[in-house]
Amino acid sequence: MVTVLLVDDDDLVRTATARMLTRLSYRVISFCDGALAREFLKTSDMHVDLIVCDVEMPLVGGIEFYRWLSTSMPQLSVAFLFFTGSDEQLDAHEDVRAVPRLEKPAYRNEFVAAVTALLKTKDVGPSPSL
């Protein structure tokens, strides 16, 4: 089963996104900020296939979380998607410009296509039907 780590501080977005991913038969683990997600990754032995992460969050934002993941856990082979309404912030940081992103709000078919494409690059899981 494909496992997705979802990180977003907006309760409505996080709940709706988790529901969509669950309906695609993915296991979803969700957190409201990067600090909690970081702690989970440090202490859990659960395999994660994809991380879907907001950019602007309290405590530890998406860019900081991505940088931590890249430097502290480079052995973790995981697809990463910024799901954000803040493209400008990503563009301002050279080290995250190439990270896949999807702008909020996104239509379901756009989201599913982005997730499916990322998982295919990692050879993970079946392609869900739109």
N, C-alpha and C positions, 0 to 999 in steps of 0.2 A: 504494500500500500504506500502511496506517495504521501509524504508528510510535509506540510507547509507550516512554516513559522510566520505568523502574521503579527506585525507590530504597527499599531496606530493608536493615537491618543483619543481620537474621536469615537465615542461609543457607538454611534449610529453607523459610521463607516465600517468600523471593525466588525460589528455584528452582521451587517449586510454582506460584507466581503467573506466572512467566515461561513455564512449560510450558503453563499454561492459556491465556495470551494468544497464544502461538505456535500452539496448536491452533485458535484462532479466526482464524488467518491474519494476525495482526498481527506486525510486526517489533518485536522487543523489545531494548532496550538497558538493561542493568541495572548498578546501582552499589550499594555497601554503605553509602554515606553521602552526605549532601548536599554535602560538599566536593568529592567526585569528580564528582558530577552537575553541580554548578555549573561546574567546570573544563571539563567536556565541552561544556556549553552556550556557554561563553565562546569556545571554540576550534573548535567544529565548525560546519560550514555545513549539517548535516543537519537537515531539517525534523522537528519533533516535534509530534504531534497531541494527545497525552495524557500527563500525568505522574501516575503512581500513586506515592504517597509515604507512608512511615511517619512518625510524629511523633517518637518517642523514638529517637535514634540518637547515637552518639558523634561528636565533631568538630562537624559541622553538622547539627542536627536538622531535622525537617520544617518547623516553623514558621519558623525562621530562613531555611531554603532558600526557602520560599514568599515571605517578605518580600523577600528579595534579588531573586527573580524578578520580583516586582511592581514594585520600584523600579528595578532595574538593567536589566531587559529588558522594559519594558512593551509594546514593539512585537511581542513574541512572542505570537501568538494561539494559546494552548494551553489545553486543558481540564485541570483539576487535580482530583485526588481524593486526599484523605487516607484511607489504608487503615491503620487503627490500632486498638489495644486501649486507647487513652488518650483517650477523649472529654473527660474532665474537664480535661485540659491545653488542649485546643482551646477549650472553653467559657470558660476563664479569660482568653482573649485576644480582645478585641472585634473586632480586625481580621481574624480568621480564622474567626469563628463562622459566617459565611455560606458558607464554602468547602464544597463537597460532601465528604461523608465516608462511609465504610463501616467498621463495626466488625469487627475480627477476633475470632474466626474467622468467616468468611462462607461460606455455601453457594455452590456454583458458580453456580447460577441467580441468586442475589442479586448476585454479583460481575459476571456478564455483563450483567445488567439495568442496573446502575449505570454500567458502562463504556459500554454502548450508548447510554444516555440522555445521557451527557456528550458523546459523539461526535456525536450527533444535534444537540445544541445548537450545535455547531461546524460542522455540515454536512459531516462527514467520514466516509467509508467506508461500507461495507455493514453491515447489521445481521446479526450472526452468529446462527445457530440455536442454541437452547438444547438 
